[in-house]
Amino acid sequence: MEDDNKLSYFFLGLGLGVAAGVLFAPKSGEETREFLTSKVNEGADLARRRALDLREQAIEKLERGKSTVQRHKDNLTAAVDAGRQAYRDAAGAPSAE
């Protein structure tokens, strides 16, 4: 959540900086437009990189979750099998193996 806040503040600062730059620009209109275009492109690149990072983190967490679920499933299956075998041994029934 802190990263989202930092990103929001970054874009707010970027917007305020652009607005102040336009108001007090010592450059011509064309130079100012080029400057603004470059800043917008930088912001878009930053957002794209951040989105890729978040996607990679989500994929890692998903894979970790899948392996955890599989591990718990295997443990539960082993426990059930052990319980069945213990019941057979206690009941004196012949083993199904």
Residue frames as a rotation matrix with the C-alpha (Angstrom) as fourth column:
MET 1
0.576 0.818 0.000 0.00
0.818 -0.576 0.000 0.00
0.000 0.000 -1.000 0.00
GLU 2
0.348 -0.525 -0.777 2.93
0.195 -0.770 0.608 2.33
-0.917 -0.363 -0.165 0.68
ASP 3
-0.684 -0.622 0.382 4.25
0.465 0.031 0.885 1.78
-0.562 0.782 0.268 -2.85
ASP 4
-0.034 0.763 0.646 0.86
0.970 -0.131 0.205 2.82
0.241 0.633 -0.736 -4.26
ASN 5
0.766 0.284 -0.577 1.00
0.499 -0.829 0.254 5.98
-0.406 -0.482 -0.776 -2.17
LYS 6
-0.134 -0.914 -0.382 4.50
0.183 -0.402 0.897 6.77
-0.974 0.051 0.221 -3.37
LEU 7
-0.665 -0.066 0.744 3.45
0.730 0.152 0.666 6.26
-0.157 0.986 -0.053 -6.97
SER 8
0.422 0.885 0.198 0.41
0.894 -0.442 0.071 8.51
0.151 0.147 -0.978 -6.51
TYR 9
0.629 -0.250 -0.736 2.55
0.243 -0.836 0.491 11.23
-0.739 -0.488 -0.465 -4.97
PHE 10
-0.499 -0.844 0.197 5.04
0.418 -0.036 0.908 10.87
-0.759 0.535 0.370 -7.80
PHE 11
-0.390 0.417 0.821 2.36
0.896 -0.035 0.444 11.43
0.214 0.908 -0.359 -10.44
LEU 12
0.728 0.621 -0.292 0.88
0.679 -0.713 0.175 14.32
-0.099 -0.326 -0.940 -8.46
GLY 13
0.238 -0.743 -0.625 4.32
0.159 -0.605 0.780 15.94
-0.958 -0.285 -0.026 -8.28
LEU 14
-0.652 -0.453 0.608 4.89
0.624 0.135 0.769 15.26
-0.430 0.881 0.195 -11.95
GLY 15
0.109 0.800 0.590 1.60
0.952 -0.255 0.170 16.92
0.286 0.543 -0.790 -12.86
LEU 16
0.818 0.163 -0.552 2.25
0.406 -0.843 0.353 19.95
-0.408 -0.513 -0.755 -10.67
GLY 17
-0.150 -0.960 -0.237 5.75
0.249 -0.269 0.930 20.26
-0.957 0.080 0.279 -12.06
VAL 18
-0.541 0.027 0.841 4.46
0.839 0.085 0.537 20.15
-0.057 0.996 -0.068 -15.62
ALA 19
0.543 0.821 0.177 1.79
0.818 -0.565 0.112 22.74
0.192 0.084 -0.978 -14.84
ALA 20
0.633 -0.382 -0.674 4.34
0.189 -0.767 0.613 25.07
-0.751 -0.515 -0.413 -13.23
GLY 21
-0.436 -0.858 0.271 6.73
0.446 0.056 0.893 24.48
-0.782 0.510 0.358 -16.10
VAL 22
-0.168 0.459 0.872 4.11
0.967 -0.095 0.236 25.44
0.192 0.883 -0.428 -18.66
LEU 23
0.808 0.559 -0.186 3.19
0.588 -0.781 0.212 28.60
-0.027 -0.280 -0.960 -16.77
PHE 24
0.697 -0.610 -0.376 6.75
-0.277 -0.713 0.644 29.79
-0.661 -0.345 -0.666 -16.30
ALA 25
0.494 -0.493 0.716 8.35
0.728 0.685 -0.031 28.27
-0.475 0.537 0.697 -19.39
PRO 26
0.160 -0.522 -0.838 11.23
-0.291 -0.836 0.465 30.30
-0.943 0.170 -0.286 -20.80
LYS 27
-0.773 -0.463 0.434 11.12
0.195 0.476 0.857 28.19
-0.604 0.747 -0.278 -23.94
SER 28
-0.693 0.527 -0.492 9.09
-0.713 -0.401 0.575 28.44
0.106 0.749 0.654 -27.11
GLY 29
0.279 0.916 0.290 5.83
-0.903 0.353 -0.244 26.54
-0.326 -0.194 0.925 -27.53
GLU 30
0.631 -0.068 -0.773 7.42
-0.460 0.769 -0.444 23.83
0.625 0.635 0.454 -29.65
GLU 31
-0.481 -0.867 -0.129 10.26
-0.326 0.314 -0.891 23.28
0.813 -0.387 -0.434 -27.19
THR 32
-0.522 0.369 0.769 7.76
-0.831 -0.016 -0.556 23.17
-0.193 -0.929 0.315 -24.33
ARG 33
0.604 0.776 -0.185 5.63
-0.797 0.577 -0.181 20.61
-0.034 0.257 0.966 -26.17
GLU 34
0.253 -0.605 -0.755 8.71
-0.286 0.699 -0.655 18.46
0.924 0.382 0.003 -26.81
PHE 35
-0.746 -0.519 0.418 9.64
-0.504 0.028 -0.863 18.72
0.436 -0.854 -0.282 -23.14
LEU 36
-0.109 0.804 0.584 6.13
-0.928 0.129 -0.350 17.75
-0.357 -0.580 0.732 -22.06
THR 37
0.676 0.329 -0.659 6.07
-0.624 0.731 -0.275 14.86
0.391 0.597 0.700 -24.51
SER 38
-0.228 -0.843 -0.487 9.36
-0.251 0.535 -0.807 13.54
0.941 -0.062 -0.334 -23.15
LYS 39
-0.760 -0.019 0.649 8.07
-0.649 -0.028 -0.761 13.78
0.032 -0.999 0.009 -19.57
VAL 40
0.345 0.930 0.127 4.85
-0.909 0.364 -0.201 11.99
-0.233 -0.046 0.971 -20.48
ASN 41
0.499 -0.237 -0.833 6.89
-0.411 0.782 -0.469 9.26
0.763 0.576 0.293 -22.15
GLU 42
-0.652 -0.754 0.080 9.06
-0.378 0.231 -0.897 8.95
0.657 -0.615 -0.435 -19.05
GLY 43
-0.408 0.595 0.693 5.94
-0.857 0.013 -0.516 8.62
-0.316 -0.804 0.504 -16.91
ALA 44
0.640 0.660 -0.393 4.50
-0.763 0.608 -0.222 6.00
0.092 0.442 0.892 -19.24
ASP 45
0.051 -0.716 -0.697 7.76
-0.309 0.652 -0.692 4.04
0.950 0.250 -0.188 -19.17
LEU 46
-0.795 -0.308 0.523 7.81
-0.563 0.049 -0.825 4.18
0.228 -0.950 -0.212 -15.38
ALA 47
0.058 0.910 0.411 4.20
-0.914 0.215 -0.345 2.95
-0.402 -0.355 0.844 -15.22
ARG 48
0.621 0.132 -0.773 4.97
-0.595 0.721 -0.355 0.16
0.510 0.681 0.526 -17.70
ARG 49
-0.405 -0.850 -0.337 8.02
-0.294 0.470 -0.832 -0.99
0.866 -0.238 -0.440 -15.71
ARG 50
-0.681 0.211 0.701 6.04
-0.720 -0.023 -0.693 -0.86
-0.131 -0.977 0.167 -12.47
ALA 51
0.432 0.899 -0.070 3.22
-0.888 0.411 -0.207 -2.90
-0.158 0.151 0.976 -14.03
LEU 52
0.348 -0.389 -0.853 5.72
-0.377 0.775 -0.507 -5.53
0.858 0.498 0.123 -15.21
ASP 53
-0.745 -0.637 0.197 7.26
-0.397 0.187 -0.899 -5.70
0.535 -0.748 -0.392 -11.74
LEU 54
-0.320 0.717 0.620 3.84
-0.870 0.036 -0.492 -6.13
-0.375 -0.697 0.612 -10.16
ARG 55
0.615 0.529 -0.585 2.95
-0.743 0.637 -0.205 -8.83
0.265 0.561 0.785 -12.68
GLU 56
-0.129 -0.760 -0.637 6.17
-0.269 0.645 -0.715 -10.73
0.954 0.080 -0.288 -11.90
GLN 57
-0.826 -0.140 0.546 5.48
-0.553 0.021 -0.833 -10.47
0.105 -0.990 -0.095 -8.17
ALA 58
0.142 0.962 0.231 1.93
-0.941 0.204 -0.271 -11.75
-0.308 -0.179 0.935 -8.67
ILE 59
0.517 -0.005 -0.856 3.18
-0.527 0.786 -0.323 -14.70
0.675 0.618 0.404 -10.71
GLU 60
-0.573 -0.801 -0.175 5.76
-0.282 0.393 -0.875 -15.57
0.770 -0.452 -0.451 -8.03
LYS 61
-0.648 0.387 0.656 3.14
-0.721 -0.033 -0.692 -15.42
-0.246 -0.921 0.301 -5.27
LEU 62
0.458 0.842 -0.286 0.74
-0.889 0.427 -0.166 -17.54
-0.018 0.330 0.944 -7.32
GLU 63
0.193 -0.477 -0.858 3.40
-0.332 0.791 -0.514 -20.19
0.923 0.384 -0.006 -7.91
ARG 64
-0.827 -0.503 0.250 4.33
-0.368 0.148 -0.918 -20.17
0.424 -0.852 -0.307 -4.23
GLY 65
-0.235 0.844 0.482 0.66
-0.908 -0.014 -0.419 -20.57
-0.347 -0.536 0.770 -3.32
LYS 66
0.557 0.423 -0.715 0.24
-0.713 0.685 -0.150 -23.47
0.427 0.593 0.683 -5.74
SER 67
-0.257 -0.732 -0.631 3.23
-0.172 0.677 -0.715 -25.29
0.951 -0.075 -0.300 -4.28
THR 68
-0.821 0.016 0.570 1.95
-0.569 -0.077 -0.818 -24.71
0.031 -0.997 0.072 -0.74
VAL 69
0.217 0.971 0.096 -1.47
-0.950 0.233 -0.209 -26.10
-0.225 -0.046 0.973 -1.63
GLN 70
0.440 -0.106 -0.891 0.11
-0.477 0.814 -0.332 -29.12
0.761 0.571 0.308 -3.31
ARG 71
-0.660 -0.746 -0.088 2.34
-0.268 0.344 -0.900 -29.75
0.702 -0.570 -0.427 -0.29
HIS 72
-0.577 0.526 0.625 -0.66
-0.755 -0.049 -0.654 -29.59
-0.313 -0.849 0.425 2.08
LYS 73
0.482 0.762 -0.432 -2.65
-0.870 0.473 -0.137 -31.86
0.100 0.442 0.891 -0.24
ASP 74
0.040 -0.571 -0.820 0.18
-0.293 0.778 -0.556 -34.41
0.955 0.263 -0.136 -0.26
ASN 75
-0.873 -0.366 0.323 0.46
-0.382 0.101 -0.918 -34.23
0.304 -0.925 -0.229 3.55
LEU 76
-0.157 0.906 0.392 -3.28
-0.918 0.013 -0.397 -34.72
-0.364 -0.422 0.830 3.93
THR 77
0.532 0.308 -0.789 -3.29
-0.677 0.715 -0.178 -37.67
0.509 0.628 0.588 1.53
ALA 78
-0.401 -0.767 -0.501 -0.41
-0.182 0.603 -0.777 -39.27
0.898 -0.221 -0.382 3.45
ALA 79
-0.804 0.149 0.576 -2.21
-0.591 -0.085 -0.802 -38.71
-0.071 -0.985 0.156 6.76
VAL 80
0.280 0.960 -0.029 -5.42
-0.946 0.271 -0.177 -40.28
-0.162 0.077 0.984 5.43
ASP 81
0.354 -0.223 -0.908 -3.50
-0.427 0.825 -0.369 -43.25
0.832 0.519 0.197 4.07
ALA 82
-0.746 -0.665 -0.038 -1.70
-0.224 0.303 -0.926 -43.67
0.627 -0.682 -0.375 7.39
GLY 83
-0.474 0.663 0.579 -5.03
-0.834 -0.128 -0.536 -43.46
-0.281 -0.737 0.614 9.22
ARG 84
0.529 0.666 -0.526 -6.54
-0.810 0.581 -0.078 -46.13
0.254 0.467 0.847 6.99
GLN 85
-0.033 -0.639 -0.768 -3.56
-0.185 0.759 -0.624 -48.39
0.982 0.122 -0.143 7.53
ALA 86
-0.869 -0.272 0.414 -3.69
-0.427 -0.012 -0.904 -47.84
0.251 -0.962 -0.106 11.29
TYR 87
0.009 0.956 0.294 -7.41
-0.969 0.081 -0.232 -48.72
-0.246 -0.283 0.927 11.28
ARG 88
0.537 0.153 -0.830 -6.73
-0.542 0.816 -0.201 -51.90
0.646 0.558 0.521 9.30
ASP 89
-0.478 -0.802 -0.357 -3.93
-0.138 0.470 -0.872 -52.85
0.868 -0.368 -0.335 11.69
ALA 90
-0.778 0.215 0.590 -6.09
-0.624 -0.167 -0.763 -52.16
-0.065 -0.962 0.264 14.74
ALA 91
0.253 0.968 0.010 -9.11
-0.943 0.249 -0.220 -53.99
-0.216 0.046 0.975 13.31
GLY 92
-0.255 -0.451 0.855 -7.02
-0.268 0.883 0.386 -56.98
-0.929 -0.131 -0.346 12.33
ALA 93
0.834 0.551 0.009 -8.16
-0.115 0.191 -0.975 -56.76
-0.539 0.812 0.222 8.74
PRO 94
0.201 -0.788 0.582 -5.78
0.840 0.445 0.312 -57.95
-0.505 0.426 0.751 6.05
SER 95
-0.245 -0.417 -0.875 -3.78
-0.053 -0.896 0.442 -55.26
-0.968 0.155 0.197 4.35
ALA 96
0.797 0.598 0.082 -4.89
0.097 0.007 -0.995 -54.17
-0.596 0.801 -0.053 0.86
GLU 97
0.259 -0.774 -0.578 -1.29
-0.820 -0.492 0.292 -53.84
-0.511 0.398 -0.762 -0.33
